[in-house]
Amino acid sequence: MDTVFTGTPISNNTTGAWPIANERQQLLAMLRQATQQATQSDHPVLISFTQSVVPCHPLRIFHAFKLLNIGDRFYWELPVEQRTLVGVGTATMIETNGPNRFTTTSTVWRHLQQHTLVNNTQEDLPENLQGPALIGGFAFDPEHPRTALWEGFPDGLLVVPYLLFRTEEESATLTINKLIQKADDIEQCAAEMHQHMQQLRLTIESTSEAQLLANDDINIQFTTHDLLPAQTWKALVASTVAKIRAGDYQKVVLARSIQASSEETPFNIEITLSRLRVSYPGAYVFALQRGERYFVGATPERLLRTSDGQIQTMALAGSAPRGNSEEEDEQLDLELLQSAKNQGEHAIVVTMIREALAHYCSQVWVSDKPQLLRLKNIQHLQTPIIGKLLPGKSILDAIGELHPTPAVGGFPRETALAELREFEQLDRGWYAGPIGWINANGNGEFAVALRSALVDEAQATLFAGGGIVADSQPESEYAETCWKFAVMLRGLGGGD
Ligand SMILES: C=C(O[C@@H]1C=C(C(=O)O)C=C[C@H]1O)C(=O)O
């Protein structure tokens, strides 16, 4: 069997060598050490074994992971920066509920690392492509009553996948993670890992990118309907505006949802991801599976990235459509940049993020004025924000302070959340929550899960919202949510 893993690139050179066979002795030594350590500490040990592979289209890996049939899959990519994480199966996971979910996750992750063995033979690889990583996300509001729609999506769920494919620029790795108990049979574990690697390699070899994405430009037929009648939602915007004018609060982001029902076939997640990554290369393209369902989207909003103590975030609020001609586009750009309503809505977000980060950073730099973030059919005001994380603080601690920003919640935060709980008439679930990853050295990146849908075979529930301030108009807010829905409607197979 070992001869299958020759260590040479496979036929069309788009997938890597999967040299686990060559490393078998090293893997066995690690497994042996893990069982000894588990016996001594009376605590299971996580082993994380990383190998370098030749970069390959991430959707080919995602598809091959499905055929392995070893558990739920996760996809996360920032195409423009070639940063990708694709995972399948569960070595271990951290599920949390309630308001302390971020700090609890952070504590459990630190504890788990004291019981982790990592192979460090690949010193030439980027640090972010080695060792275990947690990937997953969090619900928008742990205090919002749950409905059946989001069953299986707890307030926080971060998984160390059994298999994890990662890319950064030109490098790619494949990591196998496994939780080892003291009584585990290491020969059997090694054989099982081996077998999965072999299956993976064969599956990748047998599917070409062309085959996989053959129909991604063919539109599919589906119908849509508003879950809350349009008039009811617009009336809600009007009453929110009245409360803001009366001084109850400054801003609330109201969202709504629509349901798309496919007439012929279930929605195809690979094709959806392919369409999203091509149309929105500057967005975070993600999919998280829970059984038969996928939470999928392409969001332009970075919540927080940490890299060796440096943080990057952004204020993103204030929206306009894109023009149909260059002149119209320029006109809309100008209007957005000069709109007092949009600038005011945006400034609330900048101020809050600056204040929140003050507790977690030694220095914070905020661009002095917003710039435009242009997407396919919509554009936003964006202010980049960077800083230096205080020693001992983790990305998850900082997210606990930042989320939800007034870009997706409102201001003041608690009043806005109370309003949403009482009046929005929507179970947001994971929509507008943090989605992303964190690795063992504390680096990570979370996006705000916007422009997203919960896909359940032939049914999809899509979510979109907009910031309501004193001079918001119900009609234009409704129109804004329609531009935002267009991202996922196109992703699911609708025409432009
Ligand atoms: C709430 C959404 O988007 C957020 C709200 C925006 C706005 O009100 O202008 C702009 C970008 C996002 O921060 C969404 O896409 O559903």
The ligand as an SDF file (V2000), in Angstrom:
LIG
                    3D

 16 16  0  0  0  0  0  0  0  0999 V2000
  -26.0780   44.4290    7.5700 C   0  0  0  0  0  0  0  0  0  0  0  0
  -25.4400   44.2840    6.4090 C   0  0  0  0  0  0  0  0  0  0  0  0
  -24.4010   45.0770    6.0180 O   0  0  0  0  0  0  0  0  0  0  0  0
  -23.8380   46.0140    6.9160 C   0  0  0  0  0  0  0  0  0  0  0  0
  -24.5390   47.3030    6.8690 C   0  0  0  0  0  0  0  0  0  0  0  0
  -24.1530   48.3100    5.9950 C   0  0  0  0  0  0  0  0  0  0  0  0
  -24.9530   49.5790    5.8870 C   0  0  0  0  0  0  0  0  0  0  0  0
  -25.9160   49.7530    6.6670 O   0  0  0  0  0  0  0  0  0  0  0  0
  -24.6560   50.4350    5.0440 O   0  0  0  0  0  0  0  0  0  0  0  0
  -23.0040   48.1600    5.2150 C   0  0  0  0  0  0  0  0  0  0  0  0
  -22.1820   47.0960    5.3830 C   0  0  0  0  0  0  0  0  0  0  0  0
  -22.3830   46.1640    6.5070 C   0  0  0  0  0  0  0  0  0  0  0  0
  -21.6850   46.5980    7.6210 O   0  0  0  0  0  0  0  0  0  0  0  0
  -25.7730   43.1880    5.4630 C   0  0  0  0  0  0  0  0  0  0  0  0
  -25.0920   43.0230    4.4620 O   0  0  0  0  0  0  0  0  0  0  0  0
  -26.7240   42.4420    5.7370 O   0  0  0  0  0  0  0  0  0  0  0  0
  1  2  2  0
  2  3  1  0
  2 14  1  0
  3  4  1  0
  4  5  1  0
  4 12  1  0
  5  6  2  0
  6  7  1  0
  6 10  1  0
  7  8  2  0
  7  9  1  0
 10 11  2  0
 11 12  1  0
 12 13  1  0
 14 15  2  0
 14 16  1  0
M  END
$$$$
